[in-house]
């Protein structure tokens, strides 16, 4: 049985690690937001169902310059899954917050474009189990997965943005203080996605 001091130390180490990851995402967002004068490049915000968000998320998207097709997106998403294969640990429910970030390239010069992107998502999850007596047991986990965005994007320079496609993913790692690393499978290899947003 762990002592109170060891539990506090484990909690502190885990909190520090999560804080460091959040800081990295904030710095990436700041870099994207200030890479060029706003008036000279396309920017947008969209809500995504499925895909890198797994369940639902909100994302900021931008081009790196006025004339380049290269860009990036960063967001925050809420995940909820009843699949026991999400972490391959037979959990009755997995929920949590994830932070997807990706670099993408848009093919096409008008409103109708093809989108190719590659990114990674880091998440803070809670796995819920129920024992034979119906008692709820929760286990906190953190992990990452890599993903691709392959789809269609309707994106004028200003106005309604629509995204539709598939999001293949690959487990990277998962870590829990004091436990062996596992993989974030998300219960599926490919997630379809649909997004609706506004480009400005």
C-alpha positions in Angstrom: 0.0 0.0 0.0 1.4 3.4 -0.9 2.1 5.9 1.8 0.4 9.3 1.8 3.7 11.0 0.9 4.3 8.8 -2.2 0.7 9.4 -3.4 1.2 13.2 -3.0 4.5 13.0 -4.9 2.9 11.0 -7.7 0.0 13.5 -8.0 2.5 16.4 -8.0 4.6 14.8 -10.8 1.5 14.0 -12.9 0.1 17.6 -12.5 3.5 19.1 -13.5 3.6 16.9 -16.6 0.1 17.9 -17.6 0.9 21.6 -17.0 4.0 21.4 -19.2 1.9 19.9 -22.1 -0.7 22.7 -21.8 2.0 25.3 -21.9 3.4 23.8 -25.1 0.0 24.0 -26.8 -0.5 27.6 -25.6 2.9 28.6 -27.1 2.1 26.8 -30.4 -1.2 28.7 -30.6 0.5 32.0 -29.9 3.1 31.3 -32.6 0.3 30.5 -35.1 -1.7 33.6 -34.2 1.3 36.0 -34.6 3.1 34.4 -37.6 1.8 37.2 -39.9 -0.4 40.2 -40.0 -4.0 39.0 -39.6 -5.3 41.0 -42.6 -3.0 39.2 -45.0 -3.9 35.6 -44.4 -7.0 33.3 -44.1 -8.1 32.4 -40.6 -11.1 30.5 -39.3 -12.8 28.8 -36.4 -14.8 25.6 -36.8 -16.6 22.9 -34.7 -15.6 19.4 -35.5 -17.6 16.2 -35.0 -15.5 13.0 -35.0 -12.1 13.1 -36.6 -9.2 14.3 -34.5 -11.7 15.5 -31.9 -12.9 11.9 -31.5 -16.3 13.2 -30.2 -16.6 17.0 -30.6 -14.2 19.9 -30.5 -13.6 23.6 -31.5 -10.5 24.6 -33.5 -8.7 27.6 -34.8 -7.3 27.3 -38.3 -4.9 29.6 -40.2 -2.7 29.8 -43.3 0.9 30.6 -42.7 0.8 33.4 -45.2 -1.3 35.3 -47.7 -0.4 33.2 -50.8 0.6 29.9 -49.3 -1.5 26.8 -49.1 0.3 25.6 -46.0 -1.4 26.2 -42.7 -2.2 24.7 -39.3 -4.9 24.2 -36.8 -5.1 23.8 -33.0 -8.1 23.0 -30.8 -9.6 21.6 -27.7 -12.0 18.7 -27.7 -14.2 16.6 -25.4 -14.0 12.8 -25.7 -16.6 10.3 -24.5 -16.5 6.6 -25.4 -18.2 3.5 -24.0 -15.9 1.2 -26.0 -13.8 -1.1 -23.8 -11.1 -0.9 -26.5 -10.4 2.8 -26.2 -7.4 2.1 -24.0 -7.6 -1.7 -24.3 -8.3 -1.8 -20.6 -12.0 -2.9 -20.7 -13.2 0.4 -19.2 -17.0 0.8 -19.1 -16.6 4.5 -20.0 -13.7 6.8 -21.1 -14.0 10.5 -21.1 -11.6 13.4 -21.1 -10.2 16.5 -22.8 -7.8 16.4 -25.7 -5.7 19.1 -27.5 -5.3 18.3 -31.3 -2.7 20.3 -33.3 -1.9 19.7 -37.0 -0.1 21.1 -40.0 -2.2 21.0 -43.2 -2.0 21.7 -46.9 -5.0 22.8 -49.1 -5.1 21.7 -52.8 -7.0 24.1 -55.0 -7.2 27.8 -55.6 -10.9 28.5 -55.3 -13.6 27.7 -52.7 -13.5 23.9 -53.2 -10.3 22.3 -51.9 -8.8 19.0 -50.9 -7.2 18.9 -47.5 -4.2 16.8 -46.4 -3.0 17.2 -42.8 -0.9 15.5 -40.2 -0.9 16.0 -36.5 -0.9 14.8 -32.9 -3.4 15.0 -30.1 -2.6 14.9 -26.4 -5.3 14.0 -23.9 -6.2 13.9 -20.3 -8.7 11.0 -19.7 -10.7 9.4 -17.0 -11.5 5.7 -17.3 -14.6 4.5 -15.4 -15.1 0.9 -14.2 -17.9 -0.7 -12.3 -17.2 -3.7 -10.0 -19.6 -6.6 -9.4 -21.4 -4.6 -6.7 -21.9 -1.7 -9.0 -19.4 0.6 -7.3 -17.7 3.1 -9.6 -13.9 3.2 -9.8 -12.1 5.9 -11.7 -8.6 5.8 -13.1 -6.9 8.9 -14.6 -4.8 8.5 -17.7 -3.0 10.7 -20.2 -1.9 9.8 -23.7 -1.3 10.8 -27.3 -2.2 9.6 -30.8 -1.0 10.7 -34.3 -3.5 11.3 -37.0 -4.0 12.3 -40.7 -6.7 14.5 -42.1 -7.8 13.5 -45.6 -10.9 15.2 -46.9 -12.8 18.0 -48.7 -13.0 21.6 -47.6 -15.3 24.3 -48.8 -13.5 27.5 -47.8 -14.0 30.9 -49.3 -11.7 33.7 -48.2 -14.6 34.9 -45.9 -17.7 33.2 -44.9 -19.0 29.7 -44.2 -16.4 26.9 -43.9 -17.3 23.2 -44.3 -15.0 20.2 -43.9 -15.8 16.5 -44.6 -13.4 13.6 -44.6 -11.7 10.7 -42.8 -9.2 10.8 -40.0 -6.9 7.7 -39.7 -5.1 7.5 -36.4 -2.2 5.6 -34.7 -1.6 5.1 -31.0 1.6 6.8 -29.7 1.8 6.3 -26.0 -0.1 6.6 -22.7 1.4 7.1 -19.3 0.1 6.9 -15.7 2.3 7.7 -12.8 3.4 4.4 -11.2 1.9 2.2 -14.0 3.2 0.6 -17.2 2.7 2.6 -20.4 -0.2 1.6 -22.6 -1.5 2.7 -26.0 -4.4 5.1 -26.9 -6.3 3.1 -29.6 -9.5 5.2 -29.6 -11.4 1.9 -30.3 -11.1 2.6 -34.1 -8.4 3.1 -36.7 -10.3 5.6 -38.8 -12.7 8.3 -37.6 -14.9 10.2 -40.1 -15.3 13.9 -39.5 -17.6 16.8 -40.3 -16.9 20.4 -39.5 -18.8 23.6 -39.7 -17.2 27.0 -39.1 -16.5 30.5 -40.3 -13.5 31.8 -42.2 -12.5 35.5 -41.8 
